[in-house]
Amino acid sequence: MDQRLMTIAEMVPECKFVCDIGTDHAYLPIYLLENNICQKAVVVEVKEGPLKAAYNNISKKNLQDCVEAILGDGIKALEKSLYLKEGKDDYTIIIAGMGGNLIIKILSEGLDFAKEAKTIILQPMSKLEVVYEWLAKHGFDIIDESLVKDGNKFYNVLAVKWSGIEKPCKPIDLYVGKKLVEKRDPLLGEYINWKISVLNKIIIGLKKSIDCNGQKINEKEDTLNKLISIKNEMVDILKLLSK
């Protein structure tokens, strides 16, 4: 497995069941079973072709007796699982390699299963800020977060658990995860510098837009000031890391 998948696997706690939503090649559940991190796995795919491909990989490893393959859409497909009827209090859900909006849709549509999970491992490919905000508003705590870098691309891997307590979210928290700062993730400095470079481009674009377009000036200026404030807070975090 590549480093992104290994980081996801390392966040999975020992549990009875792992439910891999959008399992693709089933590399994660195969690794977790072979390393005794889970006892059984439920793999879910929305299309029959990818599900068959995943099950073929599982069969090659002689793991078919401890894997349940379900054709269905997202977490709500776990309603079909016979495994979860055995131990609904000890399962981990993995939703990785999808866009942030799709992850939110999957969580929203399968909220009952999400709330009861021991842990949920998320790895959004986009819209990370939207995922952070949704989790805070819906009572999910981020209990761990790690960064992975592949080429010029950063990936955030989150371990979350439902507490039912809605938490206020500062703008900076939507751009740099609190857990990354608390644990001083080894890639955090590089990640923040990359985030600042992205914000700089957005800020320059907004300034040009305000200068050239008289419409919605106040709204754009508010957004601009917010982004500049977030950028300054990122610089402060970098200073803290250098101490």
N, C-alpha and C positions, 0 to 999 in steps of 0.2 A: 504494500500500500504506500501511497505517497504521504508526505508529511502532513497534509491537510487531514486526510483520513486517520492517520495515526494520532493526531491531536484530538480529534473527535473521540476515538476509541479510548484514549487515556482519561477522558472526562467521564466515561460511563462507570458508575459504581457497580459493585457486585450486586446482582439481582437475579430473580427467578426468570424473568422474561425481558427480552429487548424487542421493541417494536420499531422496525426501520421503515419509515414512511417514504416511499419513492426510493426503493432499495437499489435500483439500477442493477449493478452486477452482483450485488449481495456480498461485496468484499467485507463490509463492516460486520454483519452478523456472523460470517464465517470466522473472521478473526476473533470475535468476542466469544464464540463457542469453543474454538480451538484452544483459547487461553483461559477457559473456565471462568470468564467474567460473568457470563449468564448461563443458565441451564438450558433454556429453550429460546427460540426466536420466532417472531412473527414478521414476515416481510410483506409489504403492501405495494402494489403497483396499479396504476389506473388503466394501463393497457396490457393486453394479453401477451404481446410479443416480448416486452421487457421482463414480464413476470416469468415467462418460460425460460428466458436466458438466465435469469437469476437462479431459478430452480435447477437448471442444468449445472451451474457452477456449484451449487449446494450438493447436488448428487455426486459430482466428481470427488467431493471431499467426504462422501459417505455420511453426510449430516442430515439427510432427508427425514430421518426418524425424530429429529428434535427441531424441525422447522415447519412452521405452518405458513403456506403461501396463500395470500388473499388478493383477489382481483377486486379493487374498489378505490374509492376516492378519499384520500386523506385519513385523518384519525378516526373519522366516523365509521370507516370500514372495519374498525376493530370490534364493532358490534357483532360481526360474523365470527369472531375468534372463539374457538373452543378452549384454547389455552388460557385465555384471560378469565374464563369462568372458574379456573382452578385457583388462581392467585391474583386477584385484582388489586391487591394492596402492595405488590412487589414487582412493578414493571417500570422500565425506562423507555421513553419515546425519543427517537432520533428523527429530526427533520433537517436535512443538510443538502446543500448544493442547489437551493431554490432562491428565487427572488423574495425580498422582504414582504411584499404585498401578498404573494401566494402563501408564505408561511403564516401570516396573520389570518388569512382566509381559512387555512387548514386548522389552526388553533381555535378560531371562532366557531367553526362548524362542528368541531369535536371537543367542545369545552369541558364537558363532563369527564371524558377520559383524560384530558390535559390536567384538570384539577386533581385527579386521583393518582397521577403518576408519581413515582418515587423521585424521578428527575426527568427533565426534558432537555435534550441537547439540541441546540439550534446553530446552524451555520448559514446565515443569509449571504447570498451573492450580491445583493444590492439593497438599497433602502434601509440600511442599518438603523438610521435615526428613527424611522417610522416604527421599526420593531421595538427599539428601546422604549419609545413613548407608549406603544400599545401594552407592553408588559407592565409598565408602571401603573397605567390606568386600570388594568384588569387584575391587579393583585398578585402578579408573578414576581418573585424575588430573583435577582441574578446572584447565584451563590458562587459562581466562578466564571472567569473569562480568560481566554488566551488568544494571542496573536500568532498567525502563521504567515510566512512570506514565501511566495513562489514566483520567482522572477521579479517583476515590478509590481506584483499584485499582493495586497494584504487580505487576509481572511480573518474574521473574528469568529471564535467558537465560544458559545455561551452555554452554561449549565444553569437551568432555571427551575424553580419549584413554586407552586402556588401556595400563598399564605392567606390570600383573601384581603390583604391590606393594601389599599391604593396608596401610592406614594407620590409626593410632589417631585417633579422632574425639572431641574434647572436646564437652561439651554445648553450649557457646556456638557451636561451629562448625556445629551443626545449625540455628541460628537466624539467624546472620549469616555469610555466606560469607567465607572468608579473602581471596579475591581482591578482593571488594568493598572490604575494609578496606585491603589492600595498595595498590590503585590509587586509593583515596579517591574512589570513584564519586560523581559530583555529587549524586546523589539519596540518598546513604547516610544523612546526618543525618536527613532527613525519614523515610526508611524505618525507621530504628531507633526514632524517636519513635513511629511507627505501631505497630511491634512491641511497644514498651513498653506502649502503651495497650491492646493486645490481651492481653498478659500480665497487666496489672493486673486486667482483668475476670475472667480465669481464676483469679487468686490470690484475689480477693474471693469468687468462687464456691466455691473450695475451702475457704476459711476458714469460710464459712457451713455447708458440707457437714460439715466436721469437728465444728463446734459442735452440729449437729442430729442427727448420725448416729454412733452409737457403733461401727459396723462399719468394719473396715479403717482404723482411725484412723492406725496407724503408717505404712501404705502411703501414705495421703493426705498425711500430714505430710512424708514423704520427698519426694513429688512437689512439695509446696508449697515446701519448702526449696530444692529444685533450681531451681524456677522463679524464686524470689527471687534466688538466686545468679546465674542467667543474666541477670536484669534488671539486677542491679548491674554485671555485666560490660559490658552494653550501655551503661550510663551512663558507664562508664570509657572506652569507645570514643568516645562523644560528646565527652567532655572532650579526648581526643586529637585529634579532628577540629577542635576549636576553637582549637588551638594554632597 
